[in-house]
Amino acid sequence: MLFDERPKTRREDLFNRDEELNQLLANLHRPLIVVSGVRRIGKTSLLLVALNESKLPFILVDARKLKDNYGWKDVYGLLSQALSSSLDKIVDVIRKVRGVSILGTSVELSWKGKRYVSLADLFDHLNQKRIVIAIDEAQRLRGPLSREIREAIAHAYDYDRNLTFILTGSEVGLLYDFVGVEDHDSPLYGRYFYELRLDRFSRESGVEFLRRGFKEAGKNVDEGMIQEIVNFFDGIPGWLTLAGNYVVAGKNIEEVKEMSLGVAVNEISNLVRSKRNVSEIVGRRYRHTLKCISEGNNSWSKLYECLTRREGSTLSSNSLSNILQQLEKMSIIHDYEFLDPVYREAVKRL
């Protein structure tokens, strides 16, 4: 179903992504693949459909569960869950690995002590058969252990020819930071990776997506409402799916907008709150910068003037540059414009 709010797992439910799906499948022989795009663009759906169609054993790690200051316990906990989910496909290559215990349908990993198994050793054992290791929202691996994780992936890149790593990320700049695209000291620097960047639907595709979704759901919807949904949500599949479900449930267009804005306001508020945890000043400046951009201040001079006016004080150029750089790395803005139109409207309510 097109309006299934969960990530898609079958090609027939993946609307208008045949070209991207075929590209991803055609490059699964490579050691490292990066799938990027803004939030709700459909990266996880594309990944799951590709993994299922490939018929290859795969291990899927959901890095969204990692906290900011994660430790080895957290990393090995995620790996344990991922290995357990794929146990029937990989049991033959991990059952005798030191530091790996299989209890029923669960895999336990030793992350310290005499039975400790390193990531590189684990990858070497998995290399006994053709396996895809996918890490969803891999930019979350940035942090205290990122170098060690990258070193293990770099080792597998060089020596484990049966392994393919797929990294997805909605915060594109931060994902690049993890990979080390511009970091000469990164263990992965200089290694080629195939990148597949997902774009939003065109207006025509967005309209067709809604038409088909409503038809599947047995809901007759006025063409004017369909056009208004696309006007508001642009071509971001996740928002269109959310809006479609609300309409099917009997909500009118204004209710749909309000509910979606509520979701976006919460997400932006969490971002500002995380910056406020660094310092009250930093959190306030992020909030003011977002507000100024949402009001149409689309140049350095306009934004700087708006921000200093809101702050009621002078502001160093470096401070504003750092904020803009981080917002771009998180794929929230680009060239003083919001990449997600719903976020732009949501910020006005902060």
URTAQUI-V714099 format. One record per pair of residues at least 24 apart in sequence whose ideal C-beta (glycine too) atoms are under 10 Angstrom apart, sorted by the first residue. I is the first residue (numbers start at 1). GAP is how many residues later the second one is. Records with the same first field share a line. If there is no record, write none. Layout:
BEGIN
I: GAP / GAP
END
This chain:
BEGIN
1: 212 / 215 / 216 / 240
2: 207 / 208 / 209 / 210 / 211 / 212 / 213 / 214 / 215 / 235 / 238 / 239 / 242
3: 206 / 207 / 209 / 210 / 211 / 213 / 214 / 216 / 237 / 238 / 239 / 240 / 241 / 242 / 243 / 244 / 245
4: 41 / 209 / 212 / 237 / 241
5: 233 / 236 / 237 / 239 / 240
6: 38 / 39 / 42 / 235
7: 35 / 36 / 37 / 38 / 39 / 40 / 41 / 42 / 129 / 231
8: 34 / 36 / 37 / 38 / 39 / 40 / 41 / 44 / 229 / 233
9: 35 / 36 / 39 / 40 / 42 / 43 / 44
10: 35 / 38 / 39 / 42 / 43
11: 38 / 39 / 41 / 42
12: 37
13: 32 / 36 / 203
14: 28 / 31 / 32 / 34 / 35 / 36 / 39 / 223
15: 27 / 30 / 186 / 190 / 191 / 193 / 194 / 197 / 198 / 222 / 225 / 226
16: 26 / 185 / 186 / 188 / 189 / 190 / 192 / 193 / 196 / 219 / 221
17: 25 / 28 / 29 / 32 / 33 / 181 / 184 / 220
20: 26 / 29 / 30 / 176 / 177 / 178 / 179
21: 24 / 25 / 26 / 28 / 29 / 32 / 175
22: 28 / 31
23: 27 / 171 / 173
24: 25 / 26 / 27 / 29 / 30 / 142 / 170 / 172
25: 24 / 25 / 26 / 28 / 29
26: 168
27: 137 / 139 / 166 / 167 / 168 / 169
28: 25 / 26 / 28 / 30 / 102 / 104 / 136 / 138 / 166
29: 101 / 132 / 135 / 165
30: 127 / 134 / 135 / 136 / 162 / 163 / 164
31: 122 / 123 / 125 / 126 / 127 / 129 / 130 / 131 / 132 / 133 / 134 / 160 / 161 / 162 / 163
32: 121 / 122 / 124 / 125 / 131 / 132 / 133 / 134 / 135 / 147 / 156 / 159 / 160 / 161 / 162 / 163
33: 99 / 101 / 131 / 132 / 133 / 134 / 135 / 160 / 161 / 162 / 163
34: 104 / 131 / 132 / 133 / 134 / 135 / 138 / 141 / 142 / 144 / 145 / 147 / 159 / 160 / 161 / 162 / 163
35: 99 / 101 / 103 / 131 / 132 / 133 / 134 / 140 / 159 / 160 / 161 / 162 / 163
36: 102 / 103 / 131 / 132 / 133 / 134 / 135 / 136 / 137 / 139 / 140 / 159 / 160 / 161 / 162 / 295
37: 131 / 132 / 133 / 135 / 159 / 160 / 161 / 162 / 163 / 199 / 294 / 302
38: 132 / 133 / 134 / 159 / 160 / 161 / 162 / 198 / 200 / 292 / 293 / 294 / 296 / 300 / 301 / 302 / 305
39: 98 / 131 / 132 / 197 / 199 / 200 / 225 / 228 / 291 / 292 / 293 / 300 / 301 / 303 / 304
40: 130 / 160 / 193 / 196 / 197 / 198 / 199 / 200 / 201 / 202 / 223 / 300 / 302
41: 129 / 156 / 157 / 158 / 159 / 160 / 194 / 195 / 196 / 197 / 198 / 290 / 298 / 299
42: 156 / 158 / 159 / 194 / 195 / 196 / 199
43: 93 / 94 / 125 / 126 / 127 / 153 / 154 / 155 / 195
44: 90 / 92 / 93 / 124 / 126 / 194
45: 153 / 192 / 193 / 196
46: 122 / 150 / 152
47: 85 / 87 / 88 / 89 / 119 / 121 / 149
48: 86 / 88
50: 82 / 84 / 116 / 146
51: 81 / 83 / 115
54: 76 / 78 / 110
56: 33 / 73 / 74 / 75 / 76 / 106 / 108
57: 29 / 31 / 32 / 33 / 36 / 69 / 72 / 73 / 74 / 75 / 76
58: 24 / 27 / 28 / 31 / 32 / 72 / 73 / 74 / 75 / 76 / 106 / 108
59: 24 / 25 / 26 / 27 / 30 / 31 / 67 / 72 / 73 / 74 / 75 / 76 / 104
60: 25 / 26 / 72 / 73 / 74 / 75 / 76 / 106
61: 24 / 72 / 73 / 74 / 75 / 76 / 77 / 80 / 106
62: 72 / 73 / 74 / 75 / 78
63: 72 / 73 / 74 / 75 / 76 / 77 / 78 / 79 / 104 / 105 / 106 / 115
64: 72 / 73 / 75 / 76 / 106
65: 71 / 72 / 75
66: 71 / 74 / 75 / 76 / 77 / 79
67: 73 / 76
68: 72 / 74 / 75 / 76 / 206 / 209
69: 74 / 75 / 76
70: 70 / 71 / 72 / 73 / 74 / 75 / 76
71: 40 / 72 / 73 / 74
72: 37 / 39 / 40 / 44 / 47 / 72 / 73 / 76
73: 38 / 39
74: 37 / 69 / 71
75: 34 / 36 / 44 / 66 / 68 / 70 / 73 / 74
76: 32 / 33 / 34 / 35 / 36 / 40 / 41 / 43 / 46
77: 31 / 32 / 34
78: 31 / 57 / 62 / 63
79: 28 / 30 / 32 / 38 / 40 / 43 / 54
80: 26 / 27 / 28 / 29 / 31
81: 25 / 26
82: 25 / 51 / 52 / 53
83: 24 / 25 / 26 / 39 / 43
84: 24
86: 45 / 47
89: 40 / 42
90: 35 / 36 / 38 / 39 / 41
92: 36 / 37
93: 32 / 33 / 34 / 35 / 36 / 38 / 69
94: 28 / 31 / 32 / 34
95: 30
96: 29
97: 24 / 25 / 27 / 28 / 29
98: 27
99: 26
100: 25
118: 30 / 33 / 34 / 37
119: 26 / 29 / 30 / 32 / 33 / 34 / 36 / 37
120: 28 / 31 / 32 / 33 / 34 / 35 / 36 / 39 / 40
121: 31 / 34
122: 30 / 34
123: 29 / 30 / 32 / 33 / 34 / 36 / 37 / 39 / 40 / 42
124: 28 / 31 / 32 / 35 / 36 / 39
125: 35
126: 30 / 34 / 36 / 37
127: 29 / 32 / 33 / 34 / 35 / 36
128: 32 / 34
129: 33 / 34
130: 31 / 32 / 33 / 34
131: 29 / 31 / 32 / 33
132: 30 / 31 / 32 / 33 / 34
133: 27 / 30 / 31 / 32 / 33 / 34
134: 30 / 31 / 32 / 33 / 34
135: 30 / 31 / 32 / 33 / 34 / 43
136: 30 / 31 / 32 / 33 / 34
137: 30 / 31 / 32 / 33 / 34 / 37 / 38
138: 27 / 28 / 29 / 30 / 31 / 33 / 36 / 37 / 40 / 41
139: 28 / 29 / 30 / 31 / 32 / 33 / 34 / 35 / 36 / 37 / 38 / 39 / 40 / 190 / 191 / 192
140: 29 / 31 / 34 / 35 / 38
141: 26 / 28 / 33 / 34 / 37 / 38
142: 29 / 32 / 33 / 35 / 36 / 37
143: 35
146: 31 / 32 / 34 / 40 / 41
147: 33 / 38 / 39 / 40
148: 39
149: 29 / 38
150: 28 / 29 / 30 / 33 / 36 / 37 / 38 / 39
151: 35 / 36 / 37
152: 35
153: 25 / 26 / 34 / 35 / 38
154: 26 / 32 / 33 / 34 / 35 / 36 / 37
155: 32
157: 30 / 31 / 34 / 35 / 36
158: 33
164: 30
165: 28
166: 27 / 28 / 30
167: 26 / 28
168: 28 / 30
169: 162
170: 28 / 160 / 161
171: 155 / 157 / 158 / 159 / 160 / 161
172: 25 / 156 / 157 / 158 / 159 / 162 / 167
173: 152 / 153 / 154 / 155 / 156 / 157 / 158 / 161
174: 152 / 155 / 156 / 157
175: 154 / 156
176: 153
177: 152
198: 39
199: 36
200: 33 / 34 / 35 / 36 / 37 / 39 / 40 / 139 / 140 / 141
201: 29 / 32 / 33 / 34 / 35 / 36 / 39
202: 28 / 33
203: 24 / 27 / 28 / 31 / 32
204: 26 / 31
205: 25 / 30 / 32 / 35
206: 24 / 25 / 27 / 28 / 29 / 30 / 31 / 33 / 34
207: 28 / 33
209: 26 / 28 / 31 / 32 / 35
210: 30 / 31 / 33 / 34 / 37
212: 32
213: 27 / 28 / 30 / 31 / 32 / 34 / 35
214: 30 / 33 / 34
216: 28 / 32
217: 27 / 28 / 30 / 31 / 32
218: 30
219: 25 / 28 / 29 / 30 / 31
221: 26 / 27
222: 31
224: 29
225: 27 / 28 / 31
226: 27
228: 25 / 26 / 28 / 29
229: 24 / 27 / 28 / 31
231: 110
232: 24 / 25 / 28 / 29 / 109 / 110 / 113
233: 24 / 27 / 107 / 108 / 109
234: 105 / 106 / 107 / 108
235: 106
236: 103 / 104 / 105 / 106
238: 102 / 104
239: 24 / 25 / 101 / 102 / 103
242: 100
243: 99
257: 85 / 88
260: 82 / 85 / 86
261: 81 / 82 / 84 / 85 / 87 / 88
262: 84 / 87
263: 79 / 83
264: 76 / 77 / 78 / 79 / 80 / 81 / 82 / 83 / 85
265: 77 / 78 / 80 / 81 / 82 / 83 / 84 / 85
266: 80
267: 65 / 73 / 75 / 76 / 79
268: 26 / 64 / 72 / 74 / 75 / 78 / 79 / 81 / 82
269: 77 / 78 / 80 / 81
271: 55 / 56 / 59 / 61 / 72
272: 75 / 78
275: 48 / 51
281: 30 / 38
282: 37 / 40 / 41
284: 26 / 27
285: 25 / 26 / 30 / 34 / 35 / 37 / 38
286: 37 / 40 / 41
287: 60 / 63
288: 27 / 35 / 62
289: 26 / 30 / 31 / 34 / 35 / 37 / 38 / 44 / 58
290: 33 / 37 / 42 / 43 / 48 / 53 / 54 / 56 / 57 / 58 / 60
291: 56 / 57 / 58 / 59
292: 44 / 55
293: 31 / 34 / 39 / 40 / 43 / 44 / 45 / 51 / 54
294: 39 / 43 / 44 / 49 / 50 / 51 / 52 / 53 / 54 / 55 / 56
295: 49 / 52 / 53
296: 40 / 41 / 48
297: 39
298: 37 / 38 / 39
299: 36 / 37
300: 24 / 36
302: 34
303: 33
END
